Amino acid sequence: MYKNDTTEHAIDAGDYVRPTAAIRRLVRSLDTPVHRRQEGAFVAEGDKCVRDTFEAFYCRILIGRRQWLEEHRDMCIRADAVYCADRADMERMSLLKSPREVIAVYNIPDNTPLPDTVGLVVALDHIQDPGNLGTIIRMCDWMGVRDIIASQGTVDVFSPKVVQATMGSIARVHVHYLELVPQLRQLSDAGIPVYGTAMDGESIYKVELPANAVIVMGNEGRGMSEDVRACLTDSISIPPYPGDTPTAESLNVAVAASVIIAEWRRRMR
């Protein structure tokens, strides 16, 4: 539908085409889950985000300011279609408060099962905030966690807000949307311990931490569902400091996940 067979020749000649109204509407529509599903596509915006994700996903459309396109001809040639936009065009299409110099429309990859060799895995039970999911993905990328299991009720990883929050880490961390309870049971039956956070759990700084494990993080407001909690083999906690004084009621889920994974990796060294 968007294939431009003369893309390479047009770029060599500096003969770019402006995005049509239909292309602008398509890009804007990808802000909603229903249109992302219908089109099988999602959006990445900004120089760093697009450059970091370009190798990981099939680029259907690349839209940029002329200078950016001139500086990244190698990427333009590999996109199905390329459009040169002025500032007004970018403002009409951008899903961000401040339009960037480039927008990429990528195909959404197929949802895949968890690999047979799992290592350290994070499981998410109905995480709802796009910023939290994006931050967890970015943290997992930094800490070498390559797979996340997400319940079907977890926010869409290809939401523009999630994509931007990952800062490109979505290209290296795989989020698998699966039925969480059967998947956790399967892993547990295979001898992989399943850890979950609880206020009365054993301190993360005292418990033995194996190299292969699943760490379950619950919903921001409700925590883990009872069905998911029943799958846990161990409960862990992050103790407040100092322990004998009043503190915040809880930690943000992305912060808690970061503390736990950081301690896990520290022990593995």
C-alpha positions, 0 to 999 in steps of 0.5 A: 500500500505504501511501497515506493519502488523509486525510493532509492532513485528519488533520494539520490536525486534529492527528489522527496515527496511530502506526506499526503493527508492520508499518510498524516491521518494514518500516523495520527491514528496509531495513537489508539490501540484499535488502529494499531491492531488494524494497521499492524503498525506503531510509531517511533519519534525522534532521532535517537528513538528511530535510530535505536529501533530501525534495525529491530523492526520493519520500517513501513514509512519514514517521515523526516525533515529534509536535513535529517533525511539527507544525513540518513540516506542509508536508512531512507533506502531501506524504508518502504516509503520516505516522505519529506515533511516541513515543521507544519507537517510534523506538528500535524502528525506528531504524538508528542508535545514537541514534534521531532525531526523524524517519525518512523512507522514500523510493522508490529512483530508477531507475538512470540512464546518465551524462549526455552532458555529463560535466564532472569525474566520479569513478569508483569501482572496488569501494569497499566501506566505507559511510563512504568512499562517503558521504564521497566523495559529500559531498566531491563535493557540496562540490566541484561534482562532480555525477556518480559512476560506481560499479562493480556491486561498489561498496557500495550508495549507499542503505545507511543508513550511506552515506545518513547519511555523505553528510549530505544530499549524496546529494540532489545527487550522482548515483551511476550503477551501471554496468559500469565498464570499458565505460563508461570505454572509451566515455568515453576513445574520446570524447576524455575523459581517464581518470585513475587514482591510482598510486604511480608516477604523475605528481604531481598538482601537476605534471600538466596537469588538463583541465576534463573528465575522469574520476578513478578511485579503486580498492578500499580494499585491492586498488586498481584491478583490472587491467581498470580500470587498462588503461582509464586514459589517465594515472596520477597520484599524491599525493606525500608530504611530505617526499619523502625520509622514511618516511611512511604506506604509503598514504592512505584512499581518501576522503582521496585523492579529496578531495586530488585533486578539491581540486587539480583545482578549484583549477586551474580557478579 
